[in-house]
């Protein structure tokens, strides 16, 4: 998935890019999870091999494998933790144990995501990548639609 954005900060070989979610995001069923704050723009950290500077308009891509793996981790890890806690708790202490250990498993799953996220951020392996600088299309706006009949 490719998006246009504007660089707002540079940190060594990475940059913070402000993007307006495109059509692919708007039609995605999970878009509420990515943009849960409801803001029009989202800020992401991307690898910056093109050495884009603050204020540059850029084209950013997120590899499909990174998106799929991230979704599986974010949704799967807490679910597996909670399910394991419920099963173990029900075997050991019945319904009360299932409820308590289910909550503990959910919490451990969420904590696991935080640890994995920190490691992934350090490695930069699944970060979006700035492909190139583009001509200015406005502050973090998508390029204009082709001219045509407006109906």
C-alpha atoms as one frame of an Amber mdcrd trajectory, in Angstrom:
protein
   0.000   0.000   0.000   1.394   3.389  -0.992   0.447   6.718   0.571   1.541
  10.312   0.120   2.672  12.186   3.195   4.738  15.040   4.571   7.877  14.550
   6.666   7.461  16.208  10.063  10.685  15.064  11.768  13.894  13.201  10.932
  15.712  10.881  13.360  18.845   9.495  11.717  17.773   6.924   9.117  14.074
   7.234  10.067  11.474   9.925   9.606   8.062  10.757  11.031   5.580  11.123
   8.172   2.093  12.610   8.428  -0.262  10.861   5.999  -3.932  11.098   5.120
  -5.312   7.567   4.912  -6.191   6.753   1.308  -9.037   4.838  -0.309  -7.577
   1.478   0.737  -7.754   2.548   4.393 -11.270   3.931   4.122 -12.601   0.691
   2.626 -10.766  -1.559   5.120 -12.905  -3.159   7.797 -10.149  -2.697  10.402
  -9.564   1.001   9.717 -11.067   1.908  13.082  -8.230   0.078  14.809  -5.518
   1.942  12.879  -7.157   5.325  13.318  -8.986   4.891  16.621  -8.470   8.560
  17.538 -10.618   9.672  14.590  -8.029  12.214  13.435  -7.878  12.953   9.725
  -4.091  12.539   9.597  -2.016   9.749  11.048   1.629   9.915  12.012   3.910
   7.009  11.219   7.604   6.314  11.533   9.256   5.149   8.316  12.707   4.155
   7.156  14.210   7.040   5.194  16.692   5.687   2.618  16.104   8.703   0.337
  17.196  11.159   3.072  13.973  13.176   2.850  13.978  16.313   4.965  11.403
  18.045   7.129   8.603  19.429   4.974   9.296  17.141   2.000   6.304  15.443
   0.415   7.068  11.760   0.013   5.627   8.472  -1.193   5.557   5.871   1.597
   4.931   2.150   1.194   4.087  -0.524   3.733   5.024  -4.050   2.691   2.062
  -6.462   2.599   3.948  -9.015   4.692   4.481  -6.436   7.429   0.787  -5.514
   7.538  -0.355  -9.144   7.713   2.167 -10.062  10.387   1.287  -6.999  12.448
  -2.431  -7.708  12.270  -1.873 -11.328  13.306   0.238 -10.245  16.282  -2.047
  -7.449  17.428  -5.220  -9.514  17.295  -3.871 -13.021  17.830  -1.491 -12.618
  20.758  -4.040 -11.284  23.280  -6.672 -13.759  22.058  -4.319 -16.723  22.488
  -3.259 -15.462  25.927  -6.840 -15.037  27.039  -7.901 -18.426  25.665  -4.981
 -20.161  27.375  -5.865 -18.412  30.647  -9.534 -19.380  30.396  -8.703 -23.026
  29.678  -6.112 -23.292  32.432  -8.288 -21.415  34.931 -11.344 -23.554  34.237
  -9.319 -26.744  34.647  -7.820 -25.590  37.940 -10.559 -23.507  39.608 -13.765
 -23.609  37.548 -15.580 -20.518  36.278 -13.975 -18.072  38.680 -10.507 -19.315
  37.793 -11.374 -19.092  34.097 -12.414 -15.459  34.473  -9.370 -14.481  36.533
  -6.766 -16.328  34.464  -8.493 -15.239  31.247  -7.928 -11.623  32.288  -4.346
 -12.377  33.302  -3.743 -14.103  29.951  -5.200 -11.129  28.084  -2.954  -8.753
  30.023   0.108 -10.886  29.362  -0.803 -11.000  25.667  -1.017  -7.202  25.547
   2.287  -6.913  27.399   3.791  -9.345  24.886   2.683  -7.090  22.032   4.411
  -4.122  23.683   7.677  -6.080  23.994   7.463  -7.286  20.389   6.659  -3.745
  19.214   9.748  -2.319  20.932  11.978  -4.987  19.365  10.446  -4.440  15.932
  10.880  -0.671  16.216  14.559  -1.101  17.047  15.145  -3.432  14.101  13.063
  -1.372  11.656  12.391  -4.546   9.685   8.626  -4.070   9.289   8.534  -0.272
   9.224   7.041   1.548   6.249   9.650   2.819   3.770   9.885   6.201   2.062
  10.203   5.327  -1.624  10.881   8.786  -3.021  10.226  12.486  -2.761   7.327
  13.733  -4.868   6.174  17.114  -6.092   4.210  18.944  -3.439   0.558  17.889
  -3.340  -0.385  19.950  -0.317   0.237  19.284   3.363  -0.049  15.515   3.673
  -2.815  15.375   1.084  -3.451  12.719  -1.494  -2.858  13.747  -5.105  -5.832
  15.335  -6.837  -8.263  13.073  -8.662  -8.184  13.134 -12.470 -10.330  15.806
 -14.069 -13.655  14.631 -15.414 -17.370  15.129 -15.280 -18.617  15.976 -11.826
 -22.033  14.618 -12.662
